[in-house]
Structure formats: structure tokens, C-alpha cells
Amino acid sequence: MSRILLSLSLATVMYGCSAAGKQKFPSSTKDYALADAMHYDHAIIDALRETVPGNINRLKPTSDEAIDNTTLGDALQFEYEVNADNAEHYEQLRTSLKEQGYLLFKSEENFGTTPDKFAVLKSRNQFDIVKFRATTGANYNISNDSIMLKLHEWYQQQPFEITGADADWVEVHLLKLTSPGALSFASEVAAFCPDLTEQGTETVENLAAEMLHTRRLFLWWD
């Protein structure tokens, strides 16, 4: 029954994509074999193939620590670029996968030099994304556990969705940030991630204004 519901849910997103004139890229025997090896549903592959023309590969946890400290398996990874034309479909797909127990997130940010990479992880806990990528602030002696604790703490103050992570950065979408709390939250963020102001916005006030405008927080430790 769960597989049928998953297929129906993802089919809704896939139909909306096709109706908007998007091209579908057929799933292959190789794709399905990879899904089987990872215990991923074939419907996940079919949904990704609505927009992903290139290779879909296996992505392992970033470190042995991530493997030892979680029960996570491997993820699917592929190259993709989210832009103004496909951003809405990407969010629809991300939401649908989340409802079915899979997390879609950016796994590699290449700043336009090469295509970014995205991944699908079988989990219902968004914080598993950060654990899976073993994100640290090595230059500031900030461990993965410290980042995880801080994110959990912030989530209680300012709910967010984790939309990406790699070895030294985490991206989140802020869900309820308002003007009264933005400045104090920006102060906390800047204290934990100094690069945001030292190499970015320059002031905490500018950081607060940027978060209010974009609803996005990109943490990095350079």
C-alpha cells in the first residue's frame, strides 16, 4: 500500500511537470538496479527522471563518523541547476519526497563554475542531512556535533528547513523569521559563524536585513 501511495503522490508532481511542458528523461535498468541496491523505491527514480538528464549516482556518507553515529544508508546524487524556470517544480518535488520519507537537498555548491549537485537521502529527519555530510567548521574548531546542537537550538527559536549541506556549509530556509526577532537572531548566527559578517554582510544589521529579504541562511566556515 505504501508503495502505491508513494507512486501516486510522486505521479502528481510528475504530471504537473509534464503539463508545464517539461521534458521527461526515461529511467533505465541501471537506475532501477541502483535503487534496488540502496532499497529506494523505483518511484523516486521515476520522479527524478522528470528533470534529471544525466547520471544518478550513489553518494556515501562524508566520513566514517557519519556512518558510525547514524543508521543512515547511502544517498542518490546528481548534477542539476535550479533556476527561475524550474524552481517551483523543484520545491514541489522536494515537498513530495519529504512526505514520503526522502530528503532532497543541495549536496555540492559550485558557484557557477560547474553544475551544482543535489542528493536524495532516505530519512524523515532533516538534521540527518548535516550528519550525513559531516559538516564542520574546522577552521574554528567547530565539530559536527556542535553544529547539530546549535541548529537544534535555533530551530526552537526560528523554525527552518535544511535545504543543503556539505563539508563546511549548511543552507536553511527560514520559515517564520519576523522583524522583531531578526536582529537578535542575526547576532547569535554571526557569533557562531563569523564568516557571514567578516567576509559577507559586514554588519549584523545587514545580515538581519538579508535574512528577512531572502528567507535564506547560508552558513559557512571558510
C-alpha positions in Angstrom: 0.0 0.0 0.0 2.8 2.4 0.9 4.5 1.9 -2.5 1.2 2.6 -4.2 0.7 5.8 -2.3 4.3 6.9 -3.0 3.8 6.3 -6.7 0.5 8.2 -6.7 2.0 11.2 -4.8 5.0 11.5 -7.0 2.9 11.0 -10.1 1.0 14.1 -9.2 4.2 16.1 -9.2 5.4 14.4 -12.4 2.1 15.2 -14.2 2.3 18.9 -13.2 5.8 19.0 -14.6 4.8 17.3 -17.9 1.8 19.6 -18.1 4.1 22.6 -17.9 6.0 21.3 -20.9 9.0 19.8 -19.1 10.9 17.0 -20.8 10.9 13.6 -19.3 14.1 11.5 -19.3 13.4 7.8 -19.2 14.5 5.7 -16.2 17.0 3.0 -17.1 17.6 -0.5 -15.9 20.8 0.8 -14.4 18.8 3.4 -12.4 16.5 0.8 -11.1 19.4 -1.5 -10.2 20.9 1.3 -8.2 17.6 1.9 -6.4 17.3 -1.8 -5.6 20.8 -1.9 -4.2 20.0 1.0 -1.9 16.5 -0.1 -1.0 15.0 3.0 -2.6 11.6 2.9 -4.3 11.6 2.9 -8.1 9.1 5.8 -7.9 11.9 8.0 -6.6 14.0 7.3 -9.7 11.0 8.0 -12.0 10.3 11.3 -10.2 13.9 12.4 -10.6 14.0 11.5 -14.2 11.3 14.1 -14.9 14.1 16.7 -14.6 17.5 14.9 -14.4 19.0 14.0 -17.7 22.5 13.0 -16.5 23.8 10.2 -14.3 22.3 9.4 -11.0 25.0 8.0 -8.7 25.5 6.6 -5.3 26.7 9.0 -2.6 28.2 7.7 0.6 28.3 9.5 4.0 31.1 12.0 4.0 33.0 10.4 6.9 33.3 7.2 9.0 31.9 9.2 11.9 28.7 9.8 10.0 28.4 6.1 9.3 29.2 5.1 12.9 26.8 7.6 14.5 23.7 7.1 12.4 21.7 4.3 10.8 21.7 6.2 7.5 22.3 4.5 4.3 23.8 6.0 1.1 22.1 8.7 -0.9 21.4 9.3 -4.6 23.3 12.2 -6.1 23.1 14.0 -9.5 24.1 17.3 -11.2 21.3 19.9 -11.5 20.8 23.6 -11.7 17.8 25.3 -10.0 16.8 28.5 -11.8 13.8 30.7 -12.2 12.2 28.4 -14.7 12.3 25.2 -12.6 12.5 26.5 -9.0 8.8 25.9 -8.4 8.9 22.3 -9.7 12.0 21.6 -7.6 10.2 22.8 -4.5 7.1 20.7 -5.4 9.4 17.6 -5.8 11.2 18.3 -2.6 8.0 18.6 -0.7 6.5 15.4 -2.2 9.7 13.4 -1.5 9.7 14.7 2.1 6.2 13.5 2.6 7.2 10.0 1.5 10.3 9.8 3.8 13.0 11.1 1.4 15.0 14.4 1.7 16.0 16.3 -1.4 18.8 18.8 -0.8 21.8 20.5 -2.4 24.9 18.5 -1.7 27.6 20.5 -3.5 27.6 24.2 -4.3 29.9 25.1 -7.1 29.0 28.8 -7.6 28.6 28.6 -11.3 32.0 27.1 -12.1 30.4 23.6 -12.7 26.8 22.4 -12.2 25.7 22.1 -8.5 25.0 18.7 -7.2 21.9 17.5 -5.3 21.1 14.4 -3.3 18.2 12.3 -2.1 18.6 10.7 1.3 16.1 8.2 2.8 15.2 9.8 6.1 12.4 11.8 7.7 14.8 13.8 10.0 16.1 16.8 8.2 19.1 17.1 10.7 20.3 13.8 9.2 21.4 15.9 6.1 24.0 17.7 8.2 25.1 14.4 9.9 25.3 12.6 6.6 27.5 15.4 5.1 29.6 15.5 8.3 29.6 19.3 8.2 32.2 21.0 10.4 33.7 24.4 11.0 37.2 23.0 11.0 39.0 26.4 10.9 37.1 27.4 14.1 37.4 24.0 15.8 33.6 23.6 15.4 32.6 19.9 15.3 29.7 18.3 13.5 28.1 17.7 16.9 28.4 21.3 17.8 26.7 22.4 14.6 24.0 19.8 15.1 23.3 21.1 18.7 23.3 24.7 17.5 20.9 24.0 14.7 18.5 22.2 17.1 18.7 25.2 19.4 18.0 27.7 16.7 15.2 25.6 15.3 13.3 26.1 18.5 13.6 29.8 18.1 13.3 30.2 14.4 11.9 27.2 12.6 13.6 26.4 9.3 14.0 23.7 6.6 17.5 22.4 5.9 17.9 22.7 2.1 21.6 21.9 1.6 24.8 20.9 3.3 28.4 19.9 2.5 31.7 19.6 4.4 31.8 23.2 5.6 28.4 24.8 4.9 24.7 24.5 5.7 21.8 26.2 3.9 18.4 26.6 5.5 15.1 28.2 4.5 13.7 30.4 7.3 10.0 29.7 7.8 8.8 32.3 10.4 11.5 35.0 10.8 10.0 38.4 11.6 11.5 41.9 12.1 11.3 42.0 15.9 13.4 38.9 16.3 15.7 39.2 13.3 18.4 41.3 14.8 18.9 39.2 17.9 18.9 36.0 15.8 21.4 37.5 13.4 23.7 38.3 16.4 23.6 34.7 17.5 24.3 33.4 14.0 27.2 35.8 13.5 28.8 34.7 16.8 28.7 31.1 15.7 29.6 31.7 12.1 31.8 34.8 11.9 32.4 34.5 8.2 28.9 35.6 7.5 29.7 39.2 8.6 33.5 39.2 8.3 33.5 38.1 4.7 29.9 38.8 3.7 27.4 41.3 5.1 29.9 43.3 7.2 27.4 44.1 9.9 24.9 42.1 12.0 22.2 44.7 10.9 22.9 43.9 7.2 22.7 40.1 8.0 19.4 40.5 9.6 18.1 42.5 6.7 19.4 39.9 4.2 17.7 37.1 6.1 14.4 38.9 6.2 14.6 39.6 2.5 15.7 36.2 1.2 14.3 33.9 3.9 17.6 32.1 3.4 20.6 31.5 5.7 23.8 30.2 4.2 26.2 29.2 7.0 29.8 28.6 6.0 33.2 28.3 7.8 35.9 29.1 5.3 
